[in-house]
């Protein structure tokens, strides 16, 4: 019996943290992948790298050529202004939608963010909410995924938390709760959605399965355990102190600053817990990686890479 080939996937953001994991897992499952890249990449039998960018429609047309589904991961999580966020996350998504429509690619999976739930808190959240509106009005067979905080091997966004925990002190926002997800679990969800017809026109908020999420302190302490610290002190900083720190970080690290004024807005929000009624159905997907184990594995890879 001839085996039906798996769908060919067009993936944006394939060189980033989430996207690189997704590309690797897609190939492991047997998908042919067409992945967008700004710079030349090493060849692979099942990966065709397409040089281009979201603001280059010709490259997007090449990306979706022959694809059966689009998984749109690319976007900006840090930008100097609302216009810059709009260019990357709103216009970029619109360009990707238009390329898919022009090529007759119906399946479109869009990676958004929990920040889209509260667009008034930050330019980033506003841009992600607008990107969801673009996808919702596309006429395509779409699904939106709003990941919470994503961690895992290779992630540089949470690396500083691990470094602080190793020193025994973690600086935190004001008290609040968050959900988290390990990058491999997120990748598995995105691939599962490709053929999941019941997921059309749905917005999902996946997480690690922990009811009510984690308090900031609980998560910092879990990272402490992962790096081998039996006790970690935590210090919650009030918003004015964080805002001052954001200005200082911008002065010191410029465009590479991790703490920005825009991020202060949603860091200080008390509830970034995935909504129970927006979790993916359990018969479709459920998390496999327990967070304590995932954090431990992440710490090991940081050490192996010389980052920690």
C-alpha positions as CSV (number, residue, x, y, z in Angstrom):
1,X,0.0,0.0,0.0
2,X,1.3,3.4,-0.9
3,X,1.8,5.6,2.1
4,X,0.1,9.1,1.8
5,X,2.8,11.8,2.2
6,X,2.5,14.2,5.0
7,X,1.6,17.8,4.2
8,X,4.4,20.1,3.0
9,X,4.8,22.9,5.5
10,X,5.7,26.5,4.9
11,X,7.2,27.9,8.1
12,X,8.2,31.4,9.0
13,X,10.6,32.2,11.9
14,X,12.4,28.9,11.3
15,X,15.7,30.2,12.6
16,X,14.3,31.5,15.9
17,X,13.9,29.7,19.2
18,X,10.4,28.3,18.6
19,X,10.7,28.0,14.8
20,X,14.0,26.1,14.8
21,X,12.5,23.5,17.2
22,X,9.4,23.3,15.0
23,X,11.4,22.8,11.8
24,X,13.4,20.1,13.5
25,X,10.4,18.3,14.8
26,X,8.5,18.6,11.5
27,X,11.4,16.9,9.7
28,X,11.6,14.2,12.3
29,X,7.9,13.5,11.7
30,X,8.5,13.2,8.0
31,X,7.2,16.5,6.7
32,X,8.8,18.3,3.9
33,X,9.5,21.9,5.1
34,X,9.9,25.2,3.3
35,X,11.4,27.6,5.8
36,X,11.9,31.4,5.5
37,X,15.4,32.7,6.4
38,X,17.2,36.1,6.1
39,X,20.6,34.4,5.8
40,X,21.8,31.3,4.0
41,X,21.4,28.1,6.0
42,X,23.0,24.7,5.7
43,X,21.1,22.4,3.4
44,X,19.0,19.4,4.6
45,X,17.2,16.8,2.5
46,X,13.8,17.6,3.8
47,X,14.2,21.4,4.3
48,X,14.3,23.9,1.6
49,X,15.4,27.3,2.9
50,X,13.9,30.3,1.2
51,X,15.9,33.5,1.6
52,X,13.7,36.5,2.2
53,X,11.6,38.2,4.9
54,X,8.0,39.1,5.8
55,X,8.4,42.5,4.1
56,X,9.5,40.9,0.8
57,X,6.3,39.5,-0.9
58,X,8.3,37.8,-3.7
59,X,10.1,35.6,-1.1
60,X,6.8,34.7,0.6
61,X,5.4,33.6,-2.8
62,X,8.4,31.3,-3.2
63,X,7.9,30.1,0.4
64,X,4.3,28.9,0.0
65,X,4.9,27.4,-3.5
66,X,3.9,23.8,-3.3
67,X,3.0,24.0,0.4
68,X,-0.1,22.4,2.0
69,X,-0.1,24.5,5.2
70,X,1.5,27.6,6.7
71,X,2.7,27.8,10.3
72,X,3.4,31.5,10.9
73,X,5.8,31.8,13.8
74,X,7.9,34.8,12.8
75,X,7.3,38.2,14.6
76,X,8.9,40.8,16.8
77,X,8.9,40.4,20.6
78,X,11.0,43.5,21.1
79,X,10.8,46.7,19.0
80,X,11.6,50.4,19.5
81,X,8.1,51.7,18.7
82,X,4.4,50.8,18.0
83,X,5.1,51.4,14.3
84,X,7.9,48.9,14.4
85,X,5.7,46.3,16.1
86,X,3.0,47.0,13.5
87,X,5.4,46.5,10.6
88,X,6.7,43.2,11.9
89,X,3.6,41.6,13.5
90,X,0.6,43.2,11.7
91,X,1.9,44.0,8.2
92,X,4.1,40.9,8.2
93,X,1.1,38.7,9.1
94,X,-1.0,40.3,6.4
95,X,1.8,39.7,3.8
96,X,1.9,36.1,4.8
97,X,-1.9,35.7,4.6
98,X,-1.9,37.3,1.2
99,X,0.8,34.9,0.0
100,X,-1.1,31.9,1.2
101,X,-4.3,33.1,-0.4
102,X,-2.6,33.8,-3.7
103,X,-1.1,30.3,-3.7
104,X,-4.3,28.6,-2.8
105,X,-2.9,27.4,0.6
106,X,-5.9,27.1,2.8
107,X,-4.5,25.9,6.2
108,X,-3.0,28.7,8.2
109,X,-1.7,28.3,11.8
110,X,-0.8,31.6,13.5
111,X,1.4,31.8,16.6
112,X,0.2,34.8,18.6
113,X,0.8,35.5,22.3
114,X,-1.2,35.7,25.6
115,X,-0.3,39.4,25.4
116,X,-3.0,39.7,22.7
117,X,-5.6,39.3,25.5
118,X,-4.7,42.7,26.9
119,X,-3.8,45.0,23.9
120,X,-3.9,48.2,26.0
121,X,-1.0,47.1,28.2
122,X,1.8,47.1,25.6
123,X,2.5,47.9,21.9
124,X,3.6,44.2,21.6
125,X,0.2,43.0,22.8
126,X,-1.6,45.5,20.6
127,X,0.3,44.3,17.6
128,X,-0.4,40.6,18.3
129,X,-4.1,41.4,18.8
130,X,-4.2,43.2,15.4
131,X,-2.4,40.2,13.8
132,X,-5.1,37.9,15.1
133,X,-7.7,40.2,13.5
134,X,-5.9,39.9,10.2
135,X,-5.9,36.1,10.4
136,X,-9.5,36.0,11.5
137,X,-10.6,38.1,8.5
138,X,-8.4,36.1,6.0
139,X,-11.1,33.6,4.8
140,X,-8.5,30.9,5.3
141,X,-8.8,27.7,7.4
142,X,-7.1,29.3,10.4
143,X,-6.2,28.5,14.0
144,X,-4.5,30.9,16.4
145,X,-2.3,29.7,19.2
146,X,-1.5,32.0,22.1
147,X,1.5,30.5,23.9
148,X,2.3,31.7,27.4
149,X,6.0,32.1,28.5
150,X,7.9,29.6,26.4
151,X,11.1,28.1,27.7
152,X,13.5,25.3,26.7
153,X,16.9,24.5,25.3
154,X,18.3,27.3,23.2
155,X,16.0,30.1,24.7
156,X,17.8,33.3,25.4
157,X,14.8,35.1,26.8
158,X,14.7,33.1,30.0
159,X,18.4,32.6,30.2
160,X,18.9,35.6,32.5
161,X,16.4,34.1,35.1
162,X,18.6,31.0,35.2
163,X,21.7,33.1,35.7
164,X,20.1,35.0,38.5
165,X,18.9,31.8,40.1
166,X,22.3,30.3,40.0
167,X,23.5,33.4,42.0
168,X,20.8,32.8,44.5
169,X,18.7,36.0,43.9
170,X,16.0,36.5,41.3
171,X,14.5,39.9,40.7
172,X,10.8,39.7,39.8
173,X,7.9,41.9,38.7
174,X,5.1,42.7,41.3
175,X,3.2,39.6,42.5
176,X,1.3,37.8,39.7
177,X,0.7,34.5,38.1
178,X,1.9,33.0,34.8
179,X,1.5,30.0,32.7
180,X,4.5,28.4,30.9
181,X,5.1,25.8,28.2
182,X,8.2,23.9,27.1
183,X,9.1,24.6,23.5
184,X,8.9,20.9,22.4
185,X,5.3,20.7,23.7
186,X,4.4,23.9,21.8
187,X,6.0,22.5,18.6
188,X,4.1,19.2,18.9
189,X,0.8,21.2,19.2
190,X,1.5,23.3,16.1
191,X,2.2,20.2,14.1
192,X,-0.8,18.4,15.4
193,X,-3.0,21.3,14.4
194,X,-2.1,20.9,10.7
195,X,-4.6,18.1,10.1
196,X,-7.0,18.9,13.0
197,X,-10.2,20.0,11.2
198,X,-12.0,20.5,14.5
199,X,-9.5,23.3,15.4
200,X,-10.5,25.6,12.5
201,X,-11.4,29.2,13.6
202,X,-10.3,28.4,17.2
203,X,-8.0,30.4,19.5
204,X,-6.0,28.1,21.8
205,X,-4.0,29.0,25.0
206,X,-1.9,26.0,25.7
207,X,0.2,25.5,28.9
208,X,2.1,22.9,31.0
209,X,-1.2,21.6,32.5
210,X,-0.7,23.3,35.9
211,X,-4.0,24.6,37.1
212,X,-3.9,28.3,38.0
213,X,-0.4,28.5,36.6
214,X,2.7,29.6,38.7
215,X,3.2,32.5,40.9
216,X,6.3,34.5,39.9
217,X,8.0,33.3,43.1
218,X,7.1,29.6,42.5
219,X,8.5,29.7,39.0
220,X,11.8,31.4,40.2
221,X,12.1,28.8,42.9
222,X,11.6,26.0,40.3
223,X,14.4,27.5,38.2
224,X,16.5,27.5,41.3
225,X,16.0,23.8,41.8
226,X,16.9,23.3,38.1
227,X,20.3,25.0,38.5
228,X,21.0,23.2,41.8
229,X,20.2,25.9,44.3
230,X,18.3,24.6,47.3
231,X,17.1,28.0,48.2
232,X,16.6,31.1,46.0
233,X,15.8,34.5,47.3
234,X,13.2,36.4,45.3
235,X,12.6,40.2,45.3
236,X,9.5,41.6,43.7
237,X,10.2,45.1,42.2
238,X,7.5,47.8,42.0
239,X,6.6,49.1,38.6
240,X,8.4,52.5,39.0
241,X,11.7,50.6,39.7
242,X,11.1,48.3,36.7
243,X,10.5,51.3,34.5
244,X,13.7,53.0,35.7
245,X,15.5,49.7,35.1
246,X,14.1,49.6,31.5
247,X,15.5,53.0,30.8
248,X,18.9,52.0,32.1
249,X,18.9,48.7,30.2
250,X,18.2,50.7,27.0
251,X,21.1,53.0,27.7
252,X,23.5,50.2,28.4
253,X,22.4,47.6,25.8
254,X,20.6,49.7,23.3
255,X,18.5,47.6,20.9
256,X,19.6,44.5,22.6
257,X,18.0,45.5,25.9
258,X,15.8,42.7,27.4
259,X,13.8,44.9,29.8
260,X,12.1,47.6,27.8
261,X,9.5,50.2,28.7
262,X,7.0,48.3,26.6
263,X,7.7,45.1,28.4
264,X,7.2,46.7,31.8
265,X,3.5,47.1,31.0
266,X,2.8,43.4,30.6
267,X,5.4,42.2,33.0
268,X,3.4,44.0,35.8
269,X,0.1,42.5,34.7
270,X,-1.0,40.1,37.5
271,X,-2.7,37.4,35.4
272,X,-0.9,35.7,32.5
273,X,-2.5,32.3,33.1
274,X,-3.8,30.4,30.2
275,X,-7.6,30.4,30.2
276,X,-9.1,27.0,31.0
277,X,-11.8,27.3,28.4
278,X,-9.2,28.0,25.7
279,X,-7.0,25.1,26.3
280,X,-6.7,22.7,23.4
281,X,-9.1,19.7,23.8
282,X,-7.4,16.9,25.7
283,X,-8.1,14.4,22.8
284,X,-6.2,16.7,20.5
285,X,-3.2,17.6,22.5
286,X,-1.9,17.6,26.1
287,X,1.5,18.6,27.5
288,X,4.0,15.8,27.9
289,X,6.9,17.6,29.6
290,X,6.6,18.3,33.3
291,X,7.9,21.8,34.0
292,X,10.4,20.8,36.7
293,X,11.9,18.2,34.3
294,X,11.9,20.7,31.5
295,X,13.6,23.4,33.5
296,X,16.3,20.9,34.6
297,X,16.9,19.8,31.0
298,X,17.1,23.4,29.9
299,X,19.7,24.2,32.6
300,X,21.8,21.3,31.5
301,X,21.8,22.5,27.9
302,X,22.7,26.0,29.0
303,X,25.7,24.6,30.9
304,X,26.7,22.4,27.9
305,X,26.6,25.5,25.7
306,X,28.6,27.5,28.1
307,X,25.8,30.0,28.7
308,X,25.3,29.2,32.4
